[in-house]
């Protein structure tokens, strides 16, 4: 069916209020919910924002690089740096988002020193988040990594493992499900909240610090659209909206110890 040709007043209205649209890629949970909250406010201001959810941590950058997205919001700077290095994508950070804490959780043991010989410890399988998890294990004194690797370490960089822990690499979004199958698992508190396990989110045996913006989630765009005024407008809405802050707080089980908002620190 053909649409009627707009003339006169109808055309004038479209000219006065041109349609604009942004497509933002996210992963489910706190990020999707907070971006959708900002998108609702943006639509009320005349900026049409579409939010697309992805279930993995690879496709959002592929879709952005292909031009299917205008931006994505799921990764921290360390993850982005690694992705650009591996793929050659011309992607850049254009705005700060929430800074999640990470922790190590257990359903079987109440303290790290109770972990038995040969305990199974799950960490994220991607090189950046996994490296951050291994660095946290080193901070706890459970393992020692090769000198100088910092948060870029891999299981191959473990040079001391006194209790012969088994390090098991699992895709980040699946770590929550893996908790019951291992003795200790790396995890993001929000992932437990999203999985209906908010009671666990605040009960990690060990937490990372919350003062490193290198691990804050970023709004990421292509180099060719990094200065898009509509995108900048949307990021301002996200960072200044009381409703977005309330949604983030709710997503983190109303526990301010589990996250920070680095753009206001």
C-alpha positions in Angstrom: 0.0 0.0 0.0 1.4 3.4 -1.0 1.4 6.1 1.6 -0.3 9.4 0.8 1.9 12.2 -0.4 2.4 14.7 2.3 1.8 18.3 1.3 1.1 21.6 2.9 0.8 21.5 6.7 1.9 17.8 6.9 5.1 18.5 5.1 5.7 21.6 7.2 5.4 19.6 10.4 7.9 17.0 9.2 10.3 19.8 8.2 9.9 21.5 11.6 10.4 18.3 13.5 12.8 16.1 11.5 12.9 12.5 12.5 16.1 11.5 14.2 17.1 8.0 15.3 19.9 6.4 17.2 20.4 2.6 17.6 22.3 1.6 20.7 23.5 -1.9 21.3 23.5 -3.2 24.9 23.6 -6.5 26.9 20.7 -7.5 29.1 20.2 -6.3 32.6 21.5 -3.2 34.3 22.9 -1.8 31.1 19.9 -2.5 28.9 17.5 -1.3 31.6 19.3 2.0 32.3 19.7 2.8 28.6 16.1 2.1 27.9 15.2 4.5 30.8 17.3 7.1 29.1 15.8 6.3 25.7 12.3 6.9 27.1 13.4 10.4 28.2 15.1 11.0 24.8 12.0 10.1 22.9 10.0 12.6 24.9 12.6 15.2 23.8 12.2 14.3 20.1 15.2 11.9 19.8 14.1 8.5 18.6 16.4 5.9 20.3 16.2 2.2 19.5 17.8 -0.2 22.0 19.0 -3.6 20.7 20.0 -6.3 23.1 22.8 -8.8 22.5 23.5 -12.0 24.5 27.2 -12.1 23.9 30.2 -9.8 24.1 31.4 -10.1 20.5 28.4 -9.2 18.3 27.9 -5.6 19.6 31.2 -4.5 18.3 30.8 -6.3 15.0 27.4 -4.7 14.6 28.8 -1.3 15.4 31.7 -1.6 13.0 29.3 -2.8 10.3 27.1 0.3 10.7 24.1 -1.5 12.1 24.5 0.4 15.4 25.3 4.0 16.1 26.9 3.1 19.5 27.1 0.3 22.0 27.2 0.3 25.7 28.5 -3.0 27.2 32.3 -2.8 27.6 34.9 -1.1 29.6 38.0 0.5 28.2 40.2 -2.5 28.7 37.8 -4.7 26.7 37.6 -2.1 24.0 41.3 -1.7 23.7 41.7 -5.5 23.3 38.9 -5.7 20.8 40.4 -3.0 18.6 43.8 -4.6 18.8 42.5 -8.0 17.7 40.0 -6.8 15.0 41.3 -3.5 13.8 37.8 -2.0 14.3 37.9 1.8 14.3 35.9 2.2 17.5 36.4 4.8 20.3 35.0 5.6 23.7 32.7 8.6 23.6 31.3 8.7 27.2 31.6 7.2 30.6 28.9 4.9 32.1 28.5 2.9 35.3 31.5 1.4 36.9 30.6 -2.2 38.1 32.5 -3.9 40.9 33.5 -7.5 40.3 33.6 -10.2 43.0 34.3 -13.8 43.7 31.4 -15.8 44.9 30.8 -19.3 46.4 27.8 -21.3 47.3 30.0 -23.9 49.1 32.4 -21.9 51.2 32.1 -19.0 53.5 35.6 -17.7 53.2 38.5 -17.9 50.8 40.8 -19.7 53.2 38.3 -22.6 53.3 38.8 -23.4 49.7 40.2 -26.9 49.5 43.2 -28.3 47.6 42.3 -28.5 43.9 39.2 -26.3 44.2 37.6 -25.3 40.9 37.7 -21.6 40.3 35.8 -20.1 37.3 37.0 -16.9 35.6 35.8 -15.1 32.5 37.1 -16.6 29.3 37.7 -13.3 27.5 41.3 -12.0 27.9 40.4 -8.8 29.6 37.8 -9.7 32.1 39.6 -13.0 32.8 42.8 -11.0 33.4 41.0 -8.8 35.9 39.6 -11.8 37.7 43.1 -13.4 37.9 44.6 -10.2 39.2 41.9 -10.2 42.0 42.8 -13.8 42.9 46.4 -12.6 43.2 45.4 -9.7 45.4 43.7 -12.3 47.7 47.0 -14.3 47.8 45.5 -17.4 46.1 47.8 -17.3 43.1 50.8 -15.4 41.8 51.0 -14.1 38.3 54.1 -13.4 36.2 55.6 -10.1 37.2 54.3 -7.2 35.3 51.2 -8.7 33.6 48.7 -7.0 35.9 45.1 -7.2 34.6 46.3 -8.7 31.3 47.3 -12.0 32.7 46.0 -15.4 31.5 46.1 -18.8 33.2 49.4 -19.4 31.4 50.9 -16.5 33.4 50.2 -18.2 36.8 53.7 -18.9 38.3 52.5 -20.0 41.8 49.4 -21.9 42.7 50.1 -23.4 46.2 46.8 -25.2 46.5 46.7 -26.4 42.9 43.4 -24.6 42.1 41.8 -25.6 38.8 41.2 -22.4 36.8 38.3 -22.8 34.5 37.5 -20.3 31.8 33.8 -19.6 31.1 32.2 -17.0 28.9 31.4 -14.0 31.1 27.6 -14.0 30.8 27.5 -17.7 31.8 29.4 -17.3 35.1 26.3 -16.9 37.1 25.0 -20.2 36.0 28.3 -21.8 36.6 28.4 -20.9 40.3 26.7 -24.0 41.5 29.1 -26.2 39.5 32.4 -24.8 40.8 33.8 -23.8 44.2 34.4 -20.2 43.4 33.3 -18.0 40.5 34.1 -14.6 39.3 31.0 -12.5 38.7 29.5 -9.1 38.4 26.9 -8.3 41.1 24.4 -7.0 38.5 24.4 -10.3 36.7 23.2 -12.0 39.9 20.5 -9.4 40.3 19.4 -10.0 36.7 19.3 -13.7 37.2 16.9 -13.3 40.2 19.6 -13.9 42.8 19.9 -10.4 44.3 20.5 -12.0 47.7 23.9 -13.3 46.4 25.0 -10.0 44.7 26.2 -8.4 47.9 27.8 -11.5 49.4 31.0 -11.9 47.5 33.9 -13.3 49.4 36.1 -10.7 47.8 35.5 -7.5 45.8 37.6 -5.4 43.5 38.0 -1.7 44.1 35.6 0.8 42.6 38.0 3.6 41.9 39.4 2.6 38.5 37.6 4.2 35.6 39.5 2.0 33.2 36.9 -0.6 34.0 33.9 1.7 33.7 31.4 0.8 31.0 31.7 3.0 28.0 29.5 4.4 25.3 31.4 3.4 22.2 31.0 4.7 18.6 32.8 4.5 15.3 35.5 7.0 14.7 33.4 8.4 11.8 30.4 9.2 14.0 32.1 9.9 17.4 31.0 13.6 17.2 27.4 12.9 16.4 25.4 15.6 18.3 22.4 13.3 18.8 24.7 10.7 20.4 26.2 13.4 22.6 22.7 14.5 23.6 21.7 11.0 24.5 24.8 10.5 26.7 24.0 13.7 28.5 20.5 12.4 29.2 22.0 9.2 30.5 24.4 10.9 32.8 22.1 13.5 34.2 18.8 11.8 34.5 17.6 11.0 38.0 15.4 8.2 36.6 18.5 6.5 35.1 20.3 6.8 38.4 17.4 5.3 40.2 17.2 2.4 37.7 20.9 1.7 38.1 20.6 1.7 41.9 17.6 -0.7 41.6 19.6 -3.0 39.3 22.4 -3.2 41.9 19.9 -4.4 44.5 19.9 -0.9 46.1 23.4 -1.5 47.3 25.7 1.5 46.5 28.8 -0.5 47.4 28.4 -2.5 44.2 28.9 0.3 41.7 29.8 3.9 41.2 29.0 6.7 38.7 32.5 7.9 37.6 31.3 10.9 35.6 30.2 12.6 38.8 33.2 11.5 41.0 
